């Protein structure tokens, strides 16, 4: 079974959703048969590499609320994050463009270093690292076990740019207008950081649909005629 997740490293609910989903997946009885694929999505493709305002003022400008309301909103998100094991540090966030971080994540996943996904979320939301800065990305990549020279070359060019753009175009086709956006086996779609219970319900439903009940005839079972009562079950005429 395949689970695709569209997310952005600058989205707090994407981080929360990732944590909750992975916790739910650990409880799923068929977890070893689930392929988890993270896909790129930019909340603001036109975001600059650095900003002269903090995340609270960003919300003020985006939603027209007061700074006090923005701080309260982030405090609420922080509470949700703590429940999922995340220590959000909103005052330290370095607003930036995440496109190069998504390119790096594509390369890292190709190299079997999916840990970089967690590192990028952690770096942005708890460590105050600017993900639009190439040197920062290089340091994080090396810490994840990637080759510095290769990463430096990738970030210098446009490697994996088409893959990121393809993910974003696909998000539009499947109806993702916000993130996190979860698509399970191309049968179910969920938007937002759902509860662990909800994720498990959808995983179970998708798993059952992908494996319909097979009724074996008597030739397969060697149990004799369908007109006979076998193991307490009689055929209906």
C-alpha positions in Angstrom: 0.0 0.0 0.0 1.3 3.4 -0.9 0.9 6.6 1.2 1.9 9.9 -0.4 2.3 13.0 1.8 2.6 16.5 0.4 4.1 19.0 2.8 6.3 22.0 3.3 9.1 22.4 5.8 7.7 25.9 6.7 4.3 24.5 7.6 3.9 23.7 11.4 0.9 21.4 10.8 3.0 19.4 8.3 5.5 18.7 11.0 2.7 17.8 13.5 0.9 15.7 10.9 4.1 13.9 10.0 4.7 13.0 13.7 1.2 11.8 14.3 1.0 9.8 11.1 4.3 8.0 11.8 3.0 7.2 15.3 -0.2 5.8 13.8 1.7 3.8 11.2 3.8 2.1 14.0 0.5 0.8 15.4 -0.8 -0.4 12.0 -0.6 -4.2 11.8 0.5 -4.1 8.1 3.0 -1.3 8.5 5.8 -3.3 6.8 3.8 -3.4 3.6 3.3 0.4 3.5 5.4 2.6 1.2 5.6 6.1 2.5 6.5 8.8 0.0 6.9 12.5 0.9 6.3 15.0 -1.8 7.1 18.7 -2.2 4.7 21.6 -1.7 5.6 25.3 -1.2 3.2 27.4 0.8 4.8 30.5 -0.7 6.9 29.8 -3.9 7.8 33.5 -4.0 9.1 33.8 -0.5 12.5 35.6 -0.3 15.6 33.9 1.0 15.4 36.1 4.1 12.8 38.4 5.7 13.0 41.5 7.9 10.1 40.4 10.0 9.3 37.5 12.3 6.7 34.7 11.9 4.2 36.6 14.1 4.3 39.6 11.8 4.0 37.3 8.8 0.7 36.1 10.1 -0.4 39.7 10.8 0.3 40.6 7.1 -1.3 37.4 5.8 -4.5 37.3 7.8 -5.0 40.9 8.9 -4.9 40.0 12.6 -3.2 41.8 15.5 0.3 40.8 16.6 -1.2 39.7 19.9 -3.7 37.4 18.0 -0.8 36.0 15.9 1.2 35.2 19.0 -1.8 33.5 20.6 -2.3 31.5 17.4 1.3 30.3 17.5 1.0 29.5 21.2 -2.0 27.2 20.3 0.0 25.5 17.6 2.8 25.1 20.1 0.5 23.3 22.4 -0.5 20.9 19.6 3.1 20.4 18.8 4.1 19.5 22.3 1.4 16.8 22.3 3.1 15.4 19.2 6.6 15.6 20.8 7.6 18.9 19.0 9.2 21.8 20.8 8.2 24.7 18.5 10.4 27.8 18.9 8.4 30.4 16.9 10.4 33.4 18.1 13.5 31.8 16.5 12.1 30.9 13.1 14.1 32.3 10.2 11.5 32.9 7.4 12.9 31.8 4.1 12.2 30.2 0.7 12.1 26.4 1.0 12.6 25.4 -2.7 16.2 24.4 -2.3 15.4 22.5 0.9 12.9 20.5 -1.2 15.5 19.8 -3.8 17.9 18.6 -1.2 15.2 16.3 0.3 14.7 14.8 -3.1 18.3 13.9 -3.4 18.6 12.7 0.1 15.6 10.3 -0.3 17.2 9.0 -3.5 20.3 8.2 -1.4 18.3 6.5 1.3 18.8 9.3 3.8 15.1 10.1 4.5 16.2 11.3 8.0 16.9 14.6 6.3 13.2 15.3 6.3 13.0 15.2 10.0 16.2 17.3 10.3 14.8 20.0 8.0 11.5 20.3 10.0 13.5 20.3 13.2 16.0 22.8 11.9 13.3 25.2 10.8 10.9 25.0 13.7 13.1 24.3 16.8 16.6 25.3 15.9 16.1 28.5 14.1 18.0 27.5 11.0 17.5 29.3 7.7 16.6 26.6 5.2 17.1 28.9 2.2 20.8 29.3 3.0 23.0 26.9 1.1 25.7 26.5 3.7 23.1 25.6 6.3 21.7 23.0 4.0 25.1 21.6 3.3 25.9 21.3 7.0 22.6 19.5 7.6 23.2 17.2 4.6 26.6 16.2 5.9 25.2 15.6 9.3 22.7 13.2 7.7 25.5 11.3 6.0 25.5 12.8 2.5 28.6 13.8 0.6 29.4 17.5 0.9 30.9 18.0 -2.6 27.9 16.3 -4.2 25.4 18.4 -2.2 27.3 21.6 -2.9 27.2 20.8 -6.6 23.4 20.0 -6.5 22.5 23.2 -4.7 24.7 25.3 -7.0 22.7 24.1 -10.1 19.1 23.2 -10.7 19.2 19.4 -10.0 15.9 18.0 -8.8 14.1 21.3 -9.5 11.9 19.5 -12.1 11.0 16.8 -9.6 9.9 19.4 -7.0 7.8 21.2 -9.6 6.3 17.9 -10.7 5.2 17.2 -7.2 3.6 20.6 -6.9 1.8 20.2 -10.2 0.6 16.8 -9.1 -0.7 18.3 -5.9 -3.1 20.5 -7.9 -4.3 17.5 -10.0 -5.2 15.5 -6.9 -6.9 18.4 -5.2 -4.4 19.5 -2.6 -5.1 23.1 -1.8 -3.3 23.0 1.5 -0.9 20.9 3.4 -0.3 18.4 4.9 -2.2 16.4 2.3 -2.2 12.6 2.6 -3.3 10.3 -0.2 -3.6 6.6 0.7 -3.4 4.2 -2.2 -5.1 6.8 -4.4 -8.4 5.8 -2.7 -8.6 8.2 0.2 -7.3 11.7 0.7 -6.9 13.6 4.0 -6.0 17.2 4.5 -4.5 18.5 7.8 -2.9 17.0 10.8 -5.5 14.4 11.7 -5.7 12.3 14.9 -3.8 9.1 15.2 -7.2 7.3 15.4 -8.4 8.8 12.1 -5.2 7.9 10.3 -5.5 4.3 11.6 -9.1 4.1 10.4 -8.2 5.2 6.9 -5.2 2.9 6.7 -7.4 -0.1 7.7 -10.1 0.8 5.3 -7.7 1.3 2.4 -5.9 -2.0 3.2 -9.2 -4.0 3.2 -10.2 -2.4 -0.1 -6.9 -3.2 -1.7 -7.3 -6.9 -0.7 -10.9 -8.1 -1.4 -12.2 -11.3 0.0 -11.4 -14.3 -2.1 -13.9 -17.2 -1.9 -12.2 -20.5 -2.7 -14.3 -23.2 -4.5 -14.2 -26.8 -3.7 -11.6 -27.6 -6.3 -9.2 -25.2 -4.6 -10.0 -26.5 -1.1 -10.5 -30.1 -1.9 -13.5 -30.1 0.4 -16.0 -31.8 -1.9 -19.3 -30.6 -3.4 -20.8 -27.2 -2.6 -24.0 -29.1 -1.8 -22.5 -30.6 1.3 -22.3 -29.1 4.7 -18.6 -28.5 5.4 -17.3 -27.4 8.8 -20.8 -26.4 9.9 -21.5 -24.3 6.8 -24.2 -25.4 4.3 -24.8 -24.1 0.8 -28.0 -22.1 0.2 -30.4 -23.3 -2.6 
